[in-house]
Amino acid sequence: MDRNFFLACVLSLAVLVGWMYLTGDAERRRPPGETPPTTPQALDPAAEYPAAEAPREAAAPPVPGTGPAAPIRRSAPEPAEVEERRIRIEMPLYSVELTNRGAGISSWKLKEFRERSDRDAPVIDLATAGPAGITSFATPFAELGLGDFGDRPFEVIGEDLSTVSFESRDAGIAIRKTFSFERDSYAFRLLIEVVNESTTALAPRFQIDI
């Protein structure tokens, strides 16, 4: 028998005996009830395995003041219907007619400009009724959840030769609109006030219909 082959067989046998002795000793030292470690096995590509659940991200808390304002809850009955009223203001350059329906301008006629060149032609009217009769400079305030203020009759709370003030109240919210006109120019000023006397925080972003 070849000497090298004999040494190889002896060494292999010694390694096998030593490995069996060490693993058997580890089994004897393991506490009762402890499961033996498992040897990693190759995954069978044909087998089906449950998909691992992706970690859930914690939702970020909302930032105060960034969301839309909550609708007002009406605790009182709806406001009584107000009769429609029209107010005319005469200036040297123009004639303005305001209406309390939506607190807006229903007519603005330019006294020195006509639709055609002949004398009998009507003067130019800058403000005419829009769709469904909506007046110019109406403010719906739909985000308050109290209906359409752009079509609601306001109360006239003040008027003189150049200024008209309107107000509408509902569920502790007051909407005030004041028109002020200049005598010797076509300029005018519109002041809009929202007075909150309710317990709900408001952040209205309103539109103006022209």
C-alpha positions as CSV (number, residue, x, y, z in Angstrom):
1,M,0.0,0.0,0.0
2,D,1.2,3.5,-0.8
3,R,2.4,5.4,2.2
4,N,0.8,8.7,1.2
5,F,-2.5,7.0,0.6
6,F,-2.4,5.4,4.0
7,L,-1.7,8.7,5.7
8,A,-4.5,10.4,3.9
9,C,-7.0,7.7,5.1
10,V,-5.8,8.0,8.8
11,L,-6.1,11.8,8.8
12,S,-9.6,11.7,7.2
13,L,-10.7,9.2,9.9
14,A,-9.2,11.3,12.6
15,V,-11.1,14.4,11.4
16,L,-14.4,12.5,11.2
17,V,-14.0,11.1,14.7
18,G,-13.1,14.5,16.1
19,W,-16.1,16.2,14.4
20,M,-18.5,13.6,15.7
21,Y,-17.1,14.0,19.2
22,L,-17.4,17.8,19.2
23,T,-21.0,17.8,17.9
24,G,-22.1,15.1,20.3
25,D,-20.5,17.0,23.2
26,A,-22.5,20.2,22.1
27,E,-25.7,18.2,22.1
28,R,-25.0,17.0,25.7
29,R,-24.3,20.6,26.9
30,R,-27.5,22.1,25.4
31,P,-30.2,23.0,28.1
32,P,-33.4,21.0,28.0
33,G,-36.1,22.6,25.7
34,E,-33.6,24.6,23.6
35,T,-34.0,24.0,19.9
36,P,-30.8,23.1,18.0
37,P,-29.5,25.6,15.4
38,T,-30.6,25.0,11.9
39,T,-28.3,24.8,8.9
40,P,-29.2,27.3,6.1
41,Q,-30.8,25.5,3.2
42,A,-31.0,26.6,-0.4
43,L,-34.4,27.9,-1.4
44,D,-36.3,26.0,-4.0
45,P,-37.2,28.4,-6.8
46,A,-40.3,26.4,-7.6
47,A,-41.7,26.6,-4.1
48,E,-44.1,29.4,-2.9
49,Y,-43.1,31.4,0.1
50,P,-45.2,34.1,1.9
51,A,-44.2,37.6,1.1
52,A,-42.5,39.5,3.9
53,E,-44.7,42.4,5.2
54,A,-43.2,45.8,4.5
55,P,-42.5,47.9,7.5
56,R,-45.2,50.5,8.2
57,E,-44.3,54.1,8.3
58,A,-45.7,56.2,11.1
59,A,-48.1,58.9,9.8
60,A,-46.8,62.4,10.3
61,P,-49.1,64.5,12.6
62,P,-51.0,67.2,10.8
63,V,-49.6,70.7,10.9
64,P,-52.0,73.1,12.6
65,G,-53.4,75.8,10.3
66,T,-52.6,74.1,7.0
67,G,-55.8,72.2,6.4
68,P,-59.1,73.6,5.2
69,A,-61.3,75.3,7.8
70,A,-64.0,73.1,9.2
71,P,-67.6,74.0,8.2
72,I,-69.6,75.9,10.7
73,R,-72.3,73.9,12.5
74,R,-75.5,75.9,12.6
75,S,-77.0,75.8,16.1
76,A,-79.6,78.5,15.4
77,P,-82.3,78.5,12.6
78,E,-81.4,79.9,9.2
79,P,-81.6,83.7,9.0
80,A,-84.8,85.2,7.9
81,E,-85.2,86.1,4.3
82,V,-84.5,89.8,3.6
83,E,-86.3,91.7,0.8
84,E,-84.2,92.7,-2.1
85,R,-83.2,96.3,-2.2
86,R,-81.4,98.4,-4.8
87,I,-79.4,101.6,-4.1
88,R,-78.3,104.1,-6.7
89,I,-75.3,106.4,-6.4
90,E,-74.9,109.3,-8.9
91,M,-71.5,110.7,-9.7
92,P,-70.5,113.2,-12.5
93,L,-68.8,110.4,-14.5
94,Y,-70.9,107.4,-13.8
95,S,-74.1,106.0,-12.2
96,V,-73.8,103.0,-9.9
97,E,-76.6,100.7,-8.8
98,L,-76.0,98.3,-5.9
99,T,-78.2,95.5,-4.7
100,N,-78.3,93.8,-1.3
101,R,-78.6,90.5,-3.1
102,G,-75.1,89.2,-2.6
103,A,-74.1,92.7,-1.6
104,G,-72.8,93.6,-5.1
105,I,-73.0,96.0,-8.1
106,S,-75.9,95.3,-10.5
107,S,-75.2,98.2,-12.8
108,W,-72.3,100.7,-13.5
109,K,-73.2,103.1,-16.4
110,L,-70.6,105.4,-17.9
111,K,-72.3,108.8,-18.6
112,E,-69.7,109.9,-21.2
113,F,-69.4,106.7,-23.2
114,R,-72.0,105.1,-25.5
115,E,-72.3,101.8,-27.2
116,R,-72.5,103.4,-30.6
117,S,-71.6,106.8,-32.1
118,D,-75.2,108.1,-32.5
119,R,-76.7,110.2,-29.7
120,D,-79.6,107.9,-29.0
121,A,-77.3,104.9,-28.3
122,P,-77.4,103.7,-24.7
123,V,-74.5,104.4,-22.5
124,I,-72.0,101.7,-21.7
125,D,-72.9,99.5,-18.7
126,L,-69.8,97.9,-17.2
127,A,-71.6,95.6,-14.8
128,T,-74.4,93.3,-16.0
129,A,-76.0,90.3,-14.3
130,G,-73.9,87.1,-14.7
131,P,-75.1,83.5,-14.9
132,A,-78.3,82.9,-12.8
133,G,-78.5,86.7,-12.1
134,I,-75.3,86.8,-10.0
135,T,-74.2,90.4,-9.4
136,S,-70.6,91.7,-9.8
137,F,-68.4,91.6,-6.7
138,A,-70.4,88.9,-5.0
139,T,-68.6,86.8,-2.5
140,P,-70.0,83.2,-2.1
141,F,-67.9,82.2,1.0
142,A,-68.8,78.6,0.2
143,E,-66.0,77.2,2.5
144,L,-67.9,78.3,5.6
145,G,-70.6,75.7,4.9
146,L,-73.5,78.2,5.5
147,G,-74.8,78.4,2.0
148,D,-74.1,80.8,-0.9
149,F,-73.5,84.4,0.4
150,G,-73.2,85.5,-3.2
151,D,-76.9,85.0,-3.7
152,R,-78.1,85.9,-0.2
153,P,-79.9,89.2,0.5
154,F,-77.8,91.3,2.9
155,E,-79.1,94.0,5.3
156,V,-78.2,97.6,4.4
157,I,-76.5,98.9,7.6
158,G,-75.3,102.2,6.2
159,E,-75.5,104.5,3.2
160,D,-74.7,108.0,2.1
161,L,-73.9,109.8,-1.2
162,S,-70.7,107.8,-1.8
163,T,-70.7,104.8,0.5
164,V,-73.0,101.8,1.1
165,S,-72.5,99.1,3.7
166,F,-74.1,95.6,3.8
167,E,-74.1,92.9,6.5
168,S,-75.2,89.2,6.7
169,R,-75.2,87.2,9.9
170,D,-75.5,83.4,10.3
171,A,-74.4,81.0,13.1
172,G,-72.2,83.6,14.8
173,I,-70.5,84.7,11.6
174,A,-70.9,88.2,10.3
175,I,-70.0,89.1,6.7
176,R,-69.7,92.9,6.1
177,K,-69.1,94.6,2.8
178,T,-68.6,98.3,2.3
179,F,-68.4,100.1,-1.1
180,S,-66.9,103.6,-1.2
181,F,-66.9,105.5,-4.5
182,E,-64.8,108.5,-5.6
183,R,-66.5,111.5,-7.1
184,D,-64.1,112.7,-9.7
185,S,-62.6,109.4,-10.9
186,Y,-63.7,105.9,-11.7
187,A,-62.0,104.4,-8.7
188,F,-63.8,102.8,-5.8
189,R,-62.9,100.7,-2.7
190,L,-64.4,97.5,-1.5
191,L,-63.8,96.5,2.2
192,I,-64.7,93.0,3.2
193,E,-64.8,92.0,6.9
194,V,-65.4,88.6,8.4
195,V,-66.3,88.7,12.1
196,N,-66.2,85.4,13.9
197,E,-68.4,85.3,17.1
198,S,-68.7,81.5,17.1
199,T,-66.5,78.9,18.8
200,T,-65.1,77.5,15.5
201,A,-61.8,78.7,14.1
202,L,-62.0,80.1,10.6
203,A,-59.5,80.5,7.8
204,P,-61.7,81.5,4.8
205,R,-60.1,81.9,1.3
206,F,-63.0,83.6,-0.5
207,Q,-63.6,84.4,-4.2
208,I,-65.0,87.6,-5.7
209,D,-67.3,87.2,-8.8
210,I,-66.7,89.9,-11.4
